[in-house]
Amino acid sequence: MLLADVSHLAQGWDNFIKWNFRLFKELHESWKKGYCEDPQVGWYQGQIGFIDNYILPLAKRSQAYVEKDFGDALVANVLRNRNRWVECGVKATEMMASGADLSAELENDVLARLSELGN
């Protein structure tokens, strides 16, 4: 159940970045209403910390409960997404911040640009 809640972090980059951006937009909207701090501050480093301290250990623990190939793929995907985030997460965060106020119709344009980062 825990893994299902955060499974986008253990899937491919496109899914990782899509849901990362959507969470950023949700928090950005809350920030504009005064409900929380600006999500851009600390977003890059926060993602690394979340992956290192929660997602990767969870994926490794899951290996005991799923087929070996599936469990290995979960861990490998988490590590790939982490490495790509380390490489281009600062730029991705900037792109998310500039795209957070765009209309829903333009979300696909932002996602396409985010998807290309690190290729």
C-alpha positions in Angstrom: 0.0 0.0 0.0 2.8 2.4 0.8 4.5 1.8 -2.5 1.2 2.4 -4.4 1.0 5.9 -2.9 4.4 6.9 -4.3 4.8 4.5 -7.2 5.4 7.3 -9.7 8.8 7.7 -8.1 9.7 4.1 -9.0 8.5 4.3 -12.6 9.9 5.9 -15.7 11.1 9.5 -15.8 8.0 10.7 -17.7 5.7 9.4 -15.0 8.0 10.7 -12.3 8.2 14.2 -13.7 4.5 14.3 -14.5 3.3 13.7 -10.9 6.2 15.7 -9.5 5.0 18.7 -11.5 1.4 18.2 -10.5 2.3 18.1 -6.9 4.5 21.2 -7.3 1.5 23.0 -9.0 -0.8 22.0 -6.1 1.6 23.3 -3.5 2.3 26.4 -5.6 -1.4 27.2 -5.6 -1.5 26.7 -1.8 1.5 29.0 -1.5 -0.2 31.7 -3.5 -3.2 31.5 -1.0 -0.8 31.8 1.9 -1.2 28.3 3.2 2.4 27.1 2.9 5.9 28.2 2.0 7.0 28.6 -1.6 7.5 25.1 -2.9 10.4 26.2 -5.2 12.5 26.8 -2.1 14.1 23.5 -1.3 12.2 21.5 -4.0 15.4 20.2 -5.7 17.1 19.0 -2.5 13.8 17.9 -1.0 13.2 15.5 -3.8 16.7 13.9 -3.3 16.1 13.6 0.4 12.7 12.0 -0.1 14.1 9.5 -2.6 17.1 8.7 -0.4 15.3 8.4 2.9 11.9 7.0 2.0 11.5 5.8 -1.6 14.7 3.9 -2.1 14.4 2.1 1.3 10.8 1.3 0.6 11.6 -0.1 -2.9 14.4 -2.2 -1.4 12.0 -3.6 1.3 9.5 -4.3 -1.4 11.9 -6.7 -3.0 11.1 -9.2 -0.3 7.4 -9.3 -1.3 7.4 -9.1 -5.1 8.9 -11.1 -7.9 12.6 -10.7 -8.2 12.5 -9.0 -11.6 9.8 -6.6 -10.5 11.6 -5.7 -7.3 14.9 -5.2 -9.1 13.1 -3.0 -11.6 11.6 -0.8 -8.8 15.0 -0.2 -7.3 16.7 0.4 -10.7 13.9 2.9 -11.7 14.2 4.8 -8.4 18.0 5.1 -8.9 17.6 6.2 -12.5 15.1 8.9 -11.5 17.3 10.0 -8.6 20.4 10.3 -10.9 18.5 12.2 -13.5 17.0 14.5 -10.9 20.4 15.2 -9.5 21.6 16.0 -13.0 18.7 18.3 -14.1 16.5 18.8 -11.1 17.5 22.4 -10.6 16.5 23.2 -14.2 13.3 21.1 -13.7 12.4 23.1 -10.6 12.8 26.3 -12.5 10.6 25.1 -15.3 8.0 23.9 -12.9 7.9 27.3 -11.1 7.5 29.1 -14.4 4.9 26.7 -15.6 2.9 26.4 -12.4 0.6 29.3 -13.3 -0.1 28.3 -16.9 -3.4 27.0 -17.9 -4.1 23.2 -17.9 -4.0 23.2 -21.7 -0.4 24.3 -21.6 0.6 21.7 -19.0 1.5 19.2 -21.8 4.0 21.7 -23.2 5.7 22.0 -19.8 5.7 18.2 -19.4 7.2 17.7 -22.8 10.1 20.1 -22.0 10.6 18.4 -18.6 10.5 15.0 -20.2 13.4 16.0 -22.4 15.7 17.1 -19.6 18.8 15.0 -19.2 18.4 13.2 -22.6 
